[in-house]
Amino acid sequence: MGMIPELAIAVLACARIGAIHSVVFGGFSAQSIADRLKDARAECIITCDGAFRGQKDIALKSIIDDALIACDFVKRVIVCTRTRTPVSMLKGRDVWWEDEIKKVETLGLQDFEPEEMDAEDPLFILYTSGSTGKPKGVVHTCAGYMLFTNYTFVNVFQYQPGDVHFCTADIGWITGHSYIVYGPLSAGAATLMFEGIPTWPDAGRLWEIVDNYKVNIIYTAPTALRSLMSYGLKPVENKDLSSLKVLGTVGEPINEEAWHWYDEHIGKGKCPIVDTWWQTETGGILISNLAGVTPAKPSYATLPLPGVEPVLVDEQGREIEGNNVSGNLCIKHPWPGILRTTYGDHERCRATYFASYDNLYFTGDGCLRDENGFYRITGRVDDVLNVSGHRIGTAEVENAINMHAGVVESAVVGYPHDIKGQGIYAYVILSNMHGTEESTRRDIYATVSRIIGPIARPDKVQFVNGLPKTRSGKIMRRILRKIAENDMDNLGDTTTLLDPAVVDEIKVGKL
Ligand code: 7RM
């Protein structure tokens, strides 16, 4: 579904009847949706005819129809009207939201007793990318997750009764689950939902919403700030932002320039900024300053929440003590919102998060601790990219590129991107080229959009004759990453490569 109230209503309705929901972002392809449906063995889909997204309309129901060709276990599709784009309804399977609502409209809440659940019963599954090709279904539970989102919402943002809270995320991501739906609503807050993109019809859209609805807390991603910064101050200056009390950021490291722009031009120097570090798997915020209560430091998530114990470990798994150090970020003890399993594959959960280091939860992030013990998250240390705050596995993108008939092999890495934080750089070996380099490149873009969705489309595709491999056949991504970052003189040891000459060829062809 798009970002309309019926989406939050559907989520809460599932929770009420004890059904496990799994929200899928509207930008995913039919193939990605089908993969998730199969993994979750979903029986019922709630969707819309379409969704508005800037100047584009997304034909959601038609994408669902494509996904369902190979998913006959889905018994019911409920379609909510939004864009009035024509849809085809399948007899016996598809029904209209509006028709179904009519059947129950005259009944009261007492006719729908909430299903009593065990604290540890699953509440939802949310799929997220990891370092392997297949997204994982992160499972959160009824009591722990709801408690944790409520606790972190109230304390991090210092929510006061009556405050209007505006989180700009999509409910298809964990940030929307925790800080549009469960956290704010469980606290009785007014939560604002926004359909569209921050730059349409103009770059003043978010600030206009703040002005119109007298928003008190705004929570957004660095990528949105960087993109809006590039439009200058005109879209900000003619808006009344005086209702704002707290600014939040999430999803990726925030650069100092964006932090100061947010502070100065949105908060007018008067609103604390909370830089909140957390993950789909953590359910809610683990490291953040508390608005106006504990100090902020630009580009630092600062300190853990009460009860959360971060530790830094080195490659050998030894804990790094003291300050002014960096390492891999782990968490020592569980917290209420920790994931309970990855759906249908508990071993994968163990192997991914609990096997790297003994008795620690491994986050996949690199981190430094400054002289005062403040934490700064530096980014993923695994093969996961963070593109505009969206998690994308390099293996997923490679698998999609490799589906193209002309592709022999590919390797995908991230590189610094001014707006998106990270861009996607793909090195591709072709077997044959029908048409020009440009048309082949466009074909590869289209393949990735079709297989995963437009969010995973590479920014750059460099055609190469070979990839840097070790004698045992492993691609040395470190080298490819350095080249994509334009850090050519620091490639490190290349003598273990099967054919060191490919590196020079790749350097010459760098885009
Ligand atoms: C909430 C969310 C998780 C990954 C995580 C980090 C990165 C998130 C921050 C951040 C620096 C932050 N869930 N990340 N918040 N990096 N500072 N405040 O984004 O599962 O989609 O992504 O996002 O790398 O591991 S997520």
Boltz pocket constraint, residues with backbone or C-beta under 6 A from the ligand:
constraints:
  - pocket:
      binder: B
      contacts: [[A, 128], [A, 173], [A, 174], [A, 175], [A, 249], [A, 250], [A, 251], [A, 252], [A, 253], [A, 254], [A, 275], [A, 276], [A, 277], [A, 278], [A, 279], [A, 280], [A, 281], [A, 287], [A, 301], [A, 363], [A, 364], [A, 365], [A, 377], [A, 378], [A, 379], [A, 380], [A, 386], [A, 389], [A, 390], [A, 391]]
      max_distance: 6.0
